[in-house]
Amino acid sequence: MCEDQKDKYLWLENIDGESALEWVKNRNNATVETLQKHPDYQRINAKILQILRLLLVLGVKKITNI
């Protein structure tokens, strides 16, 4: 691969690196902010939490074939 084709995101492969963790944190925050602006966010989030709590009560440890 020549220099102008170098992967500019190669540093993200160091998943425990400070730069990668900071990048992920920033992207997560931006995503949450965007999702929370959706008019149905609260309703959908509450339903998802309800389902996850039920799965926890039922002892489901792994979900496959989704």
Secondary structure by P-SEA (a helix, b strand, c coil): cccccccccccccccccaaaaaaaaaaaaaaaaaaaaccaaaaaaaaaaaaaaaaaaacccccccc
